[in-house]
Amino acid sequence: MAQPRLFLVDDHAVVRSGIRLLLEAHGGALVVGEADSGEAALERVPELAPDIVLLDLTLPGMNGIETARSLKARLPSVRLIALSMHEDPEYVRGFLEAGGNGYVPKSALETQLLDAIRAVSRGEYYAPARLLAELARDLSESGPYRHVRLTERERSVLARIAQGCTYKEIAEELGISDKTVATYRERAAEKLGLKTRAELVRYALQHGLIE
């Protein structure tokens, strides 16, 4: 059976090099291209038509979940594996909902990447058992936020942004810095796979954060 053709998307060259070395040492996939951003991936992936795209979720500009949605819309047959520093079941759920097929924490790259590639190549889904168990537990819980685990502070910041407050106004009200407000906003948006204020407002309305 021919090795699957793999495309790498990560903004750190050292990570891409490490993955190449791992695959060269153990086989499992042939790397046919690389990109350091979601935007660059959207330009190159359709041209190369790889079997699998290995995608970092924390990318500059267009994040990994947005990139996954766009790639899947253009190439429905492509299989997507997330490479993430986040070991949180909500990131797994967000990626799967965006069309992803596998999820590998960066901390487990050497031990789990090859297993993920093999599973996804067989048409299966892959994620660490612990994260799948936590995701199943979270999905079974009741409540308006059972599908995503935003912290109380993330929800507070998101609600105020949806109401039209500026970072400075939110910072003053919550007693934190503008930069911290931005960090909470970015974390919430990444967990939810949202980017624009309009998307955040829609989410806040749908889930009772604002009326």
N, C-alpha and C positions, 0 to 999 in steps of 0.2 A: 504494500500500500504506500502510495506516494506521501511524502511529508506535507502537511498543510502549509500553505503560504501565509506568512505572518507579517503584519504591518505594525510598527511600534509608534506610539504617541506618548511622549513624555518630554517635559520642558528641561529635564536634566540630562545632559549628554552622558554623564557617568552612569546613570541608571540604564540608558539604552545600551551602552557598551557592556555593562554587566549582564544584561539579558542576552545579548549576542554571544558573549563568552559562555554563558550557561548552556545555551542551545547548541553551540558548536561542540561543547564538551560532552553533552548527553544526547544530542539529537532531539527529535520531537517536532521540529518545525524549521522552515526555511524563511529567514527574514528577507523580505523583498523591498522594504522601504521604511523610512522613518519620517517623523514630523515632530516639531517641538511645540505645536499649538493645535487647538481644535480647528482653527481656520485653515492652517496649512494641511491638516489631515483631510479636510473636505475637498481640497484641491487635488490631492495626490491619490487618495484611496480609490475614487471611482475610476481613475486611469489605470491603476495597477490591479484592481479587482482581487484583493487577497481573500483567502478563506476566513482568516481571523484577524481582528484588530485588537491589539493589546493597548488599553487606553487608561492613562492616568486620570483620575477624577479631579485632581486639583491642578488645573491648567490656567495660565494667564488668559484673560479675555474670556472667550467661550469656554465654560467649564466642561468637565467630562460628561455629565449627564446630558447637557444640551448637545454636545458633539455626538453622543450616542444616538439621540433622537434623529438628528439630521442625517447621520450615516445610514441609519436603518431605513429612513424614508427614501434615500437615494438608491441604496443597495439592500433590499429586503433579505437577500440570502446571506449576507455577511454575518459572521458570528462575532460577538463582542465580549471581551474579557476585561473587567476593570482591574486596575492595579492601584491600590489605595492605601494611604497611611491611616485611614479611619477604620477601626475595627468595631463598627456599630451596625446593628442589623438594619437600621433605617436607611443607611447608605446602600446596603444590599437591595432592599426593597425599591428604593428610588432608581437604582440602575436597572433592575429587572423590568420595572415598569417602563423604562425608556427603551427597552428592546435588548437589554443585555442578556448574556448567556452564562457568564461566569464572573466570579469575584475572588480576587486574591489579595490579602493584606500584604503590604510591602515587607512587613516583618517576617513573613513566611514565604518570601519569593523563592528561595532556593529549594524549599521542601514541597511547595504546593503548585508552582507554576506548571511544571510538566504534567502533573495529574490533571490540572484544569484544562490544559490544551488537549490532552487525550480525551477527556470527558466531552468537551465541547465539540471536538472533531467527530465524536460518535453521535452527535445530536442531543447530548444530555446537557443538563445545567449543573454548574459547580459552584459551591461556596463552602467554606469551612463548616464542619458539623456544628461547632459551638454557635456560630452566627446564625445558622439556619434554625437551631433550637430556640435561640433568643427571639428570632423573628416570629416563629410560630407562636411563642408565648405572648408576644406583644399583640399579634393579630387576634388572639383569643380574648384579650382584655376589652372591656367595654369602655365607653367614654368618647368624647368628641375628638380626642387626639390619639386614638388607638393606632392609627396608621402612621404616625410620625412622632418622634420623641424630641420636641423642642423643649428647651429648658424654660423655666418661668421667665427669666430675663430675656431670652430670645423672643418669647411670645409678647412680652411687654414692649420691647423695641419694635417688633413687627407691627403690633397694633397701632402704635403711635405714628410710625411711618405711613401706614395705611390711612391714618386720619389727616395726613398732610403736615405733620410736625417736621421741623428741620432737625438735623443732628444736634445742633447747638441747643435747641429747645428740649430735646429728649435728654441730653446730657445734664442740663440744669435740673430737670425734674427728677431724674433718677440718681443724681449725685455722682455721675461718672464722666469720663472725658469724651470728647467728640470721637476720638480714635477708637475708644472702646465700643461706642455706639455702632460705628462702622463695622467693627469686628463681629458684633452680635448679629447685625443685619446680614453680613456675608455668610456667617455660619448657618443662619436660618434659611437663607436663599439657596445655599448649596444643598442642604438636607432636603429641601422641597423641590429642587430642580427648577427654581424660578430665578428670573433675572431682572425684569423691569418692575417699576413701581405699580404699573397696571396689574401685573400678574400677582404681586403681593397683596394689592387691594382686593382682588377677586378672591384670593385664598382667605383673607381675613373675613370677608363678608360670608363666604360659604361655611366657615367654621366658627362663626360666632365671636370673633375677636372684636368686631365692630358692628354696629347696626346700620 
